[in-house]
Amino acid sequence: MRSSNPVFSRRGFSRDNGYAGFNTAPQAGGAAVGAQGNPYATGNPYATGNPYAQPGAGADPYAQNPYAQNPYAQQGAPQAPVATGNRMTMDDVVMRSAMTLGTVVVGAVLAWALLPVSSTSYGLAIGAALIAFVLAMVQSFKRKASPALILSYAAFEGVFLGVISEMFNSRWSGAPFQAVLGTMAVSGATLLVYKAGWVRVTARYARIGMTIALAFILVMAVNLLLVVFGVAEDGGLRSMGPLGAIVGILAIVLGAFFLTLDFKQIEDGIAYGAPREESWLAAFGLTMTLVWIYIEMLRLVAIFSGDD
């Protein structure tokens, strides 16, 4: 999996091995999956023929030594277990996700405690956000996961979230706590819908959703430029009024869409035996998506709270 990222492209696990596409599924019959559609399958060295096959009609029956064969290696003998020590598991994903999200939380708590609300802390938050963005870009285009990059991104992202959360809380008391609860509710509901099979993540679903997401990001980028140059007042589409609430709800829906892609890519990576280090990319993608949802939820809580 390259990063499951609301901004950057979403690719399947292991660029070197291809993509574990949305429409392919492992074959029934245990942990082993078919080679077709599986970027992690290795060729079967015995698929080209049976070296112990009996000679055909007309062949010399004495050309082979019947005693040179192992009578216990015939069909029906138990097969050796497939080595799975370096395969990604759900435990790996959970552990790496906990480490990454934990780093975000620690960074946010420290920033909240050590940086009082001021123009200086606001500038530090913007700087931290820019550094986090650059680190995320670097990781997104790397061929392999870099735990150091991912955890560094999480730390700087945490500093940014801590400062803006404190700022929101200073004006709308309790807004960060409500945003956390909202993020948990959206994530839990999305996971429930996904596991219940109410949403099928197919290639068509991903294409349509990503087209909408990229269009949304492009419109928001143009809106930001208009605000910076004074063309759009009061934040434009990102105002603190009804229009801003509608845009915020759409952004949260897109965040839920990104989560379904995250869940599908993790599920496929485990089913197809992705390398264990890919679990860092799964954690990276989940973290970015949850940060996206939290920020939008924070703004939405502030809008509904009004000037209170």
KEKOLKE-512125 format. One record per atom (N, C-alpha, C): residue number from 1; x, y, z. Coordinates in steps of 0.2 Angstrom, whole numbers. Example, Ala and Ser with C-alpha at 12.3 -4.5 7.8 and 13.67 -1.06 7.14 Angstrom:
BEGIN
     n       X       Y       Z
     1      66     -28      39
     1      62     -22      39
     1      66     -16      39
     2      64     -11      35
     2      68      -5      36
     2      64       0      39
END
This chain:
BEGIN
     n       X       Y       Z
     1       4      -6       0
     1       0       0       0
     1       4       6       0
     2       3      10      -5
     2       6      17      -4
     2       2      20       1
     3       3      27       2
     3      -1      30       8
     3      -9      30       6
     4     -13      28      11
     4     -20      30      10
     4     -21      37      12
     5     -21      41       8
     5     -20      48       9
     5     -26      52       6
     6     -29      56      10
     6     -34      60       7
     6     -32      65       1
     7     -26      67       1
     7     -23      71      -4
     7     -19      68      -9
     8     -15      63      -7
     8     -11      60     -12
     8     -14      54     -15
     9     -11      51     -20
     9     -14      45     -24
     9     -14      39     -19
    10     -19      35     -20
    10     -20      29     -16
    10     -18      23     -21
    11     -13      20     -19
    11     -10      14     -23
    11     -10       8     -18
    12     -10       2     -22
    12     -10      -4     -18
    12      -4      -6     -15
    13      -3     -11     -11
    13       3     -13      -8
    13       8     -14     -12
    14      14     -13     -10
    14      21     -14     -14
    14      21     -12     -21
    15      23      -6     -22
    15      24      -4     -29
    15      28      -9     -33
    16      33     -12     -30
    16      37     -16     -34
    16      33     -23     -36
    17      28     -25     -32
    17      25     -31     -34
    17      18     -30     -37
    18      16     -23     -39
    18      10     -22     -42
    18       5     -20     -37
    19      -2     -20     -39
    19      -7     -18     -35
    19     -12     -24     -33
    20     -14     -24     -27
    20     -19     -29     -25
    20     -26     -27     -27
    21     -27     -26     -33
    21     -33     -23     -35
    21     -40     -24     -31
    22     -45     -20     -32
    22     -51     -20     -28
    22     -55     -26     -30
    23     -55     -28     -36
    23     -59     -33     -39
    23     -57     -40     -38
    24     -50     -41     -36
    24     -48     -48     -35
    24     -49     -50     -28
    25     -49     -56     -28
    25     -50     -59     -21
    25     -46     -66     -20
    26     -44     -67     -14
    26     -40     -74     -14
    26     -45     -79     -15
    27     -42     -85     -17
    27     -46     -91     -18
    27     -48     -94     -12
    28     -53     -98     -12
    28     -55    -102      -6
    28     -50    -107      -5
    29     -50    -109       2
    29     -46    -115       3
    29     -40    -114       8
    30     -40    -108      12
    30     -35    -107      17
    30     -31    -101      15
    31     -25    -101      18
    31     -21     -95      18
    31     -18     -94      11
    32     -17     -99       8
    32     -14     -99       1
    32     -19     -96      -4
    33     -17     -91      -8
    33     -21     -88     -13
    33     -19     -89     -20
    34     -23     -89     -25
    34     -21     -90     -32
    34     -16     -85     -34
    35     -12     -87     -39
    35      -7     -82     -41
    35     -10     -76     -45
    36     -16     -78     -49
    36     -19     -73     -53
    36     -22     -67     -49
    37     -20     -61     -50
    37     -22     -56     -46
    37     -19     -55     -39
    38     -14     -59     -38
    38     -11     -58     -31
    38      -4     -56     -33
    39      -2     -50     -31
    39       5     -47     -32
    39      10     -50     -28
    40       8     -54     -23
    40      13     -57     -18
    40      14     -65     -20
    41      10     -67     -25
    41      11     -75     -26
    41      17     -76     -30
    42      21     -81     -28
    42      27     -83     -32
    42      25     -89     -36
    43      29     -90     -41
    43      27     -96     -46
    43      29    -102     -42
    44      25    -107     -45
    44      26    -114     -42
    44      31    -118     -46
    45      36    -119     -43
    45      42    -123     -47
    45      39    -130     -50
    46      34    -132     -47
    46      32    -139     -49
    46      26    -139     -54
    47      24    -133     -56
    47      18    -132     -60
    47      19    -134     -67
    48      25    -134     -69
    48      27    -136     -76
    48      27    -143     -78
    49      26    -147     -73
    49      26    -154     -74
    49      28    -158     -68
    50      26    -165     -68
    50      28    -169     -62
    50      34    -173     -63
    51      39    -171     -60
    51      46    -175     -61
    51      45    -182     -60
    52      40    -184     -56
    52      39    -191     -54
    52      34    -195     -58
    53      31    -191     -64
    53      26    -194     -67
    53      28    -201     -71
    54      23    -206     -71
    54      25    -212     -75
    54      26    -211     -82
    55      30    -215     -85
    55      32    -215     -92
    55      26    -216     -96
    56      25    -213    -102
    56      19    -214    -106
    56      20    -221    -110
    57      14    -222    -114
    57      14    -228    -118
    57      20    -228    -123
    58      23    -234    -123
    58      29    -235    -128
    58      35    -233    -125
    59      35    -230    -119
    59      42    -228    -116
    59      45    -234    -113
    60      51    -233    -111
    60      55    -239    -108
    60      53    -239    -101
    61      50    -244     -98
    61      48    -244     -91
    61      54    -245     -86
    62      60    -246     -89
    62      66    -247     -85
    62      70    -240     -85
    63      67    -235     -89
    63      71    -229     -89
    63      72    -226     -83
    64      67    -227     -78
    64      68    -224     -72
    64      69    -229     -66
    65      72    -227     -61
    65      73    -232     -56
    65      67    -231     -51
    66      63    -236     -50
    66      57    -235     -46
    66      59    -235     -38
    67      66    -237     -37
    67      68    -237     -30
    67      71    -230     -28
    68      72    -226     -33
    68      76    -220     -32
    68      71    -215     -29
    69      64    -216     -29
    69      59    -212     -27
    69      57    -213     -20
    70      55    -208     -17
    70      53    -208     -10
    70      46    -210      -9
    71      45    -216      -7
    71      38    -219      -7
    71      33    -214      -2
    72      36    -210       2
    72      32    -206       7
    72      31    -199       4
    73      33    -198      -2
    73      32    -191      -5
    73      27    -191     -10
    74      23    -197     -10
    74      17    -197     -14
    74      11    -193     -12
    75       7    -193     -17
    75       1    -188     -16
    75      -3    -191      -9
    76      -5    -186      -6
    76      -9    -188       1
    76      -4    -186       7
    77       2    -185       6
    77       7    -184      12
    77       5    -177      14
    78       6    -175      20
    78       5    -168      22
    78      10    -163      19
    79       8    -158      17
    79      12    -153      14
    79      15    -149      20
    80      21    -146      18
    80      25    -142      23
    80      21    -135      24
    81      21    -133      30
    81      17    -126      31
    81      21    -121      27
    82      17    -116      25
    82      19    -110      21
    82      22    -105      27
    83      28    -103      25
    83      31     -98      30
    83      27     -92      30
    84      25     -89      36
    84      21     -83      36
    84      25     -78      41
    85      31     -79      43
    85      34     -75      48
    85      35     -68      46
    86      35     -66      39
    86      36     -60      37
    86      30     -57      33
    87      25     -60      35
    87      18     -57      32
    87      15     -53      36
    88      12     -48      33
    88       8     -43      37
    88       2     -46      40
    89       0     -45      46
    89      -6     -47      50
    89     -10     -41      53
    90     -16     -43      55
    90     -20     -37      58
    90     -16     -35      64
    91     -13     -39      68
    91     -10     -37      74
    91      -4     -32      72
    92      -1     -33      67
    92       4     -28      64
    92       1     -21      63
    93      -4     -21      59
    93      -8     -15      58
    93     -10     -11      64
    94     -13     -15      69
    94     -16     -12      75
    94     -10      -9      79
    95      -4     -13      79
    95       1     -10      83
    95       4      -4      80
    96       6      -4      74
    96       9       2      70
    96       4       8      70
    97      -2       6      70
    97      -7      12      70
    97      -8      15      77
    98      -7      11      82
    98      -7      13      89
    98      -1      17      90
    99       5      15      87
    99      11      19      88
    99      10      26      85
   100       8      26      79
   100       7      32      75
   100       2      37      78
   101      -4      34      79
   101      -9      39      82
   101      -7      41      89
   102      -3      37      93
   102      -1      38      99
   102       4      44      99
   103       9      44      94
   103      13      50      93
   103      10      56      91
   104       4      56      87
   104       0      62      86
   104      -3      64      92
   105      -5      60      97
   105      -8      62     103
   105      -3      65     108
   106       3      62     108
   106       8      65     113
   106      10      72     110
   107      11      72     104
   107      13      79     101
   107       8      84     102
   108       1      82     101
   108      -4      87     103
   108      -5      89     110
   109      -4      84     114
   109      -4      86     122
   109       1      91     124
   110       7      89     121
   110      13      93     123
   110      12     100     120
   111      10     101     114
   111       9     107     111
   111       4     111     115
   112      -2     108     117
   112      -7     111     120
   112      -4     114     127
   113       0     110     130
   113       2     111     137
   113       8     117     137
   114      12     117     132
   114      18     121     132
   114      17     127     128
   115      12     127     123
   115      12     133     119
   115       5     137     120
   116       6     142     123
   116       0     146     125
   116      -3     149     118
   117     -10     151     118
   117     -13     154     112
   117     -10     160     111
   118      -7     161     105
   118      -4     168     103
   118      -2     167      96
   119       0     173      93
   119       2     173      86
   119       8     169      85
   120      13     169      90
   120      19     164      90
   120      17     157      89
   121      12     155      93
   121      10     148      93
   121       7     146      87
   122       3     151      84
   122       0     150      78
   122       5     149      72
   123      10     153      72
   123      15     153      67
   123      19     146      68
   124      20     144      74
   124      23     137      75
   124      18     131      72
   125      12     132      73
   125       7     127      71
   125       7     127      63
   126       8     133      60
   126       8     133      52
   126      15     130      50
   127      20     131      54
   127      26     128      52
   127      26     121      53
   128      23     118      58
   128      23     111      59
   128      19     108      54
   129      13     111      52
   129       9     108      47
   129      13     108      40
   130      17     113      39
   130      20     112      32
   130      26     107      32
   131      29     106      38
   131      34     101      39
   131      31      94      38
   132      25      93      42
   132      21      87      41
   132      19      85      34
   133      17      91      30
   133      15      90      23
   133      21      87      19
   134      27      90      20
   134      33      88      16
   134      34      81      18
   135      35      79      24
   135      36      72      26
   135      31      67      23
   136      25      69      23
   136      20      65      20
   136      21      64      13
   137      23      70       9
   137      24      69       2
   137      30      65       1
   138      35      65       5
   138      41      61       4
   138      39      54       5
   139      36      52      10
   139      34      45      11
   139      29      43       6
   140      25      47       4
   140      20      45      -1
   140      24      42      -8
   141      29      45      -9
   141      33      44     -16
   141      39      39     -15
   142      40      37      -8
   142      45      32      -7
   142      43      25      -9
   143      48      21     -11
   143      46      15     -14
   143      44      10      -8
   144      47      12      -2
   144      46       7       4
   144      44      12      10
   145      41       9      15
   145      39      12      21
   145      45      14      25
   146      45      20      28
   146      50      22      32
   146      47      24      39
   147      48      20      44
   147      45      21      51
   147      47      28      53
   148      53      30      52
   148      56      36      55
   148      52      42      52
   149      51      42      45
   149      47      47      42
   149      40      47      44
   150      37      41      45
   150      30      41      47
   150      29      44      54
   151      33      42      59
   151      33      44      65
   151      34      52      66
   152      39      54      62
   152      41      61      62
   152      35      65      59
   153      32      63      54
   153      25      66      52
   153      20      66      57
   154      19      61      61
   154      14      60      66
   154      16      65      72
   155      22      66      73
   155      24      71      79
   155      23      78      77
   156      25      80      70
   156      23      87      68
   156      16      88      67
   157      12      83      65
   157       5      84      64
   157       2      84      71
   158       4      81      76
   158       2      82      83
   158       3      89      85
   159       9      92      84
   159      10      99      86
   159       5     103      83
   160       4     103      77
   160      -1     107      73
   160      -8     106      76
   161     -10     100      77
   161     -17      98      80
   161     -18     101      87
   162     -12     100      91
   162     -13     103      98
   162     -14     110      98
   163     -10     114      94
   163     -11     121      94
   163     -18     124      92
   164     -20     121      86
   164     -27     123      83
   164     -32     121      88
   165     -31     115      91
   165     -37     112      96
   165     -37     117     102
   166     -31     119     104
   166     -31     124     110
   166     -35     131     108
   167     -33     133     102
   167     -36     139      99
   167     -44     138      99
   168     -46     133      96
   168     -53     132      96
   168     -57     131     102
   169     -53     128     107
   169     -56     127     114
   169     -56     134     117
   170     -52     138     116
   170     -52     145     119
   170     -58     149     117
   171     -61     148     112
   171     -67     151     109
   171     -73     147     110
   172     -72     141     108
   172     -78     136     109
   172     -76     131     114
   173     -78     132     120
   173     -75     127     125
   173     -78     120     124
   174     -74     115     124
   174     -76     108     123
   174     -76     106     116
   175     -75     110     111
   175     -75     109     104
   175     -70     103     102
   176     -64     103     105
   176     -59      97     103
   176     -62      91     106
   177     -65      90     112
   177     -67      84     114
   177     -73      82     110
   178     -78      86     108
   178     -83      84     104
   178     -81      82      97
   179     -76      85      95
   179     -73      83      88
   179     -70      76      89
   180     -66      74      94
   180     -64      68      95
   180     -69      63      95
   181     -75      64      99
   181     -80      60      99
   181     -84      59      92
   182     -84      64      89
   182     -87      64      82
   182     -83      60      77
   183     -76      61      78
   183     -71      57      74
   183     -72      49      75
   184     -73      47      82
   184     -73      40      84
   184     -80      38      81
   185     -85      42      81
   185     -92      40      79
   185     -92      38      71
   186     -89      43      68
   186     -88      42      60
   186     -84      36      59
   187     -79      35      62
   187     -74      29      61
   187     -78      23      62
   188     -81      23      68
   188     -84      16      70
   188     -90      15      66
   189     -94      20      64
   189    -100      19      59
   189     -97      16      52
   190     -92      19      50
   190     -89      17      43
   190     -86      10      44
   191     -83       8      49
   191     -81       1      50
   191     -87      -4      50
   192     -92      -2      54
   192     -98      -6      54
   192    -101      -7      47
   193    -102      -2      44
   193    -105      -2      37
   193    -100      -6      32
   194     -94      -5      33
   194     -89      -9      28
   194     -89     -17      30
   195     -89     -18      37
   195     -89     -25      38
   195     -96     -29      37
   196    -101     -25      37
   196    -108     -28      36
   196    -109     -29      29
   197    -104     -26      24
   197    -105     -27      17
   197    -110     -23      14
   198    -112     -17      17
   198    -116     -12      15
   198    -113      -8       9
   199    -106      -8      10
   199    -102      -4       5
   199     -97      -9       2
   200     -97     -10      -5
   200     -93     -14      -8
   200     -87      -9     -12
   201     -81     -10      -9
   201     -76      -6     -12
   201     -73      -9     -18
   202     -76      -7     -24
   202     -73      -9     -31
   202     -69      -4     -34
   203     -66      -6     -40
   203     -62      -1     -44
   203     -67       5     -46
   204     -73       3     -48
   204     -77       9     -50
   204     -79      13     -44
   205     -80      10     -38
   205     -82      14     -32
   205     -76      19     -31
   206     -70      16     -31
   206     -64      20     -30
   206     -63      26     -35
   207     -64      24     -41
   207     -63      29     -46
   207     -67      35     -45
   208     -74      33     -44
   208     -79      39     -44
   208     -77      43     -37
   209     -76      40     -32
   209     -75      43     -26
   209     -68      47     -26
   210     -63      45     -29
   210     -57      49     -30
   210     -58      55     -34
   211     -62      54     -39
   211     -63      60     -44
   211     -67      65     -40
   212     -72      63     -36
   212     -75      68     -32
   212     -70      71     -27
   213     -66      67     -24
   213     -61      70     -19
   213     -56      75     -22
   214     -54      73     -28
   214     -49      77     -31
   214     -52      84     -33
   215     -58      83     -35
   215     -62      90     -37
   215     -63      94     -31
   216     -65      91     -25
   216     -66      94     -19
   216     -59      98     -17
   217     -54      94     -17
   217     -47      97     -15
   217     -45     103     -20
   218     -47     102     -26
   218     -45     108     -31
   218     -49     114     -29
   219     -56     113     -28
   219     -60     119     -27
   219     -58     122     -20
   220     -56     118     -15
   220     -54     121      -9
   220     -47     125     -10
   221     -43     122     -14
   221     -36     126     -15
   221     -38     133     -19
   222     -42     133     -24
   222     -44     139     -27
   222     -47     144     -22
   223     -52     141     -18
   223     -55     145     -12
   223     -50     148      -8
   224     -45     144      -6
   224     -40     147      -1
   224     -36     153      -5
   225     -34     152     -11
   225     -31     157     -15
   225     -35     164     -15
   226     -42     163     -16
   226     -46     168     -16
   226     -46     172     -10
   227     -46     168      -4
   227     -47     171       2
   227     -40     175       4
   228     -34     172       2
   228     -28     175       3
   228     -27     182       0
   229     -30     182      -6
   229     -29     188     -10
   229     -35     193      -9
   230     -39     191      -5
   230     -45     196      -3
   230     -51     196      -8
   231     -51     191     -12
   231     -57     191     -17
   231     -63     188     -13
   232     -62     182      -9
   232     -67     179      -6
   232     -67     182       2
   233     -73     184       4
   233     -73     186      11
   233     -75     181      16
   234     -73     182      22
   234     -76     177      28
   234     -74     170      26
   235     -69     168      23
   235     -67     162      21
   235     -70     159      15
   236     -74     162      12
   236     -77     160       6
   236     -81     153       7
   237     -80     148       4
   237     -83     142       5
   237     -82     139      12
   238     -77     141      15
   238     -75     138      21
   238     -77     143      27
   239     -82     147      26
   239     -85     152      31
   239     -87     148      37
   240     -89     152      42
   240     -92     149      48
   240     -99     149      48
   241    -102     149      42
   241    -110     150      41
   241    -112     143      39
   242    -119     143      36
   242    -122     137      33
   242    -118     134      27
   243    -115     139      23
   243    -112     136      17
   243    -105     132      20
   244    -102     135      25
   244     -96     131      28
   244     -98     125      31
   245    -104     125      34
   245    -106     118      37
   245    -108     113      32
   246    -111     115      26
   246    -112     110      21
   246    -105     107      18
   247    -101     112      17
   247     -94     110      14
   247     -91     105      19
   248     -91     107      26
   248     -88     103      31
   248     -91      96      31
   249     -98      95      30
   249    -101      89      30
   249     -99      85      24
   250     -98      88      19
   250     -96      84      13
   250     -89      82      14
   251     -85      86      17
   251     -78      84      19
   251     -78      78      23
   252     -82      78      28
   252     -82      72      33
   252     -85      66      29
   253     -89      66      24
   253     -92      61      20
   253     -86      58      16
   254     -82      63      13
   254     -76      60      10
   254     -71      57      14
   255     -70      59      20
   255     -66      56      25
   255     -68      49      26
   256     -75      48      27
   256     -77      41      28
   256     -76      37      22
   257     -76      40      16
   257     -75      36       9
   257     -67      34      10
   258     -63      39      12
   258     -56      37      12
   258     -55      31      17
   259     -59      31      22
   259     -58      25      27
   259     -60      19      24
   260     -65      19      20
   260     -67      12      17
   260     -61      10      12
   261     -58      14       9
   261     -52      12       5
   261     -46      10       9
   262     -45      13      15
   262     -40      11      20
   262     -42       3      22
   263     -48       2      24
   263     -50      -4      26
   263     -49     -10      21
   264     -51      -8      14
   264     -50     -13       9
   264     -43     -14       8
   265     -39      -9       8
   265     -32     -10       6
   265     -28     -14      12
   266     -30     -13      18
   266     -28     -17      23
   266     -30     -25      23
   267     -36     -25      21
   267     -39     -32      20
   267     -36     -36      15
   268     -35     -33       9
   268     -32     -36       3
   268     -24     -37       5
   269     -21     -33       8
   269     -14     -34      10
   269     -13     -40      14
   270     -17     -41      19
   270     -17     -47      24
   270     -18     -53      20
   271     -24     -53      16
   271     -26     -59      12
   271     -21     -61       7
   272     -17     -56       4
   272     -12     -58      -1
   272      -5     -59       1
   273      -4     -58       8
   273       2     -59      11
   273       7     -54      10
   274       5     -47      11
   274       9     -42      10
   274      15     -42      15
   275      21     -40      13
   275      27     -40      18
   275      25     -36      24
   276      28     -38      30
   276      26     -35      36
   276      27     -27      37
   277      32     -25      33
   277      33     -18      34
   277      28     -13      31
   278      24     -17      26
   278      18     -13      23
   278      13     -11      29
   279      13     -14      35
   279       9     -12      40
   279      10      -5      42
   280      16      -2      41
   280      18       5      43
   280      14       9      38
   281      13       7      31
   281      10      11      27
   281       2      11      28
   282       0       6      31
   282      -7       5      33
   282      -9      10      38
   283      -4      10      43
   283      -5      15      49
   283      -4      22      47
   284       0      23      42
   284       1      30      39
   284      -5      33      36
   285      -8      28      32
   285     -14      30      28
   285     -20      31      33
   286     -21      27      38
   286     -26      28      43
   286     -25      34      47
   287     -19      36      49
   287     -18      42      53
   287     -20      48      49
   288     -18      48      43
   288     -19      54      39
   288     -27      55      38
   289     -30      49      37
   289     -38      50      36
   289     -41      52      42
   290     -39      49      48
   290     -42      51      54
   290     -40      59      56
   291     -35      61      54
   291     -33      68      55
   291     -38      73      51
   292     -39      70      45
   292     -43      74      40
   292     -50      75      43
   293     -53      69      46
   293     -59      69      49
   293     -60      73      55
   294     -55      73      59
   294     -54      77      65
   294     -55      84      64
   295     -50      87      59
   295     -50      94      58
   295     -57      96      55
   296     -60      92      51
   296     -67      94      48
   296     -72      94      54
   297     -71      89      58
   297     -76      89      63
   297     -75      95      68
   298     -69      97      69
   298     -68     102      74
   298     -71     109      71
   299     -70     110      65
   299     -73     116      61
   299     -81     115      62
   300     -84     109      61
   300     -91     108      61
   300     -94     110      68
   301     -90     107      73
   301     -93     109      80
   301     -93     116      81
   302     -87     120      79
   302     -87     127      80
   302     -93     130      76
   303     -94     128      70
   303    -100     132      66
   303    -106     131      70
   304    -108     125      72
   304    -114     123      76
   304    -114     127      82
   305    -109     128      85
   305    -108     131      92
   305    -110     139      91
   306    -109     141      86
   306    -110     149      85
   306    -105     153      88
   307    -107     158      91
   307    -102     163      95
   307    -102     162     102
   308    -105     156     104
   308    -106     155     112
   308     -99     153     114
END
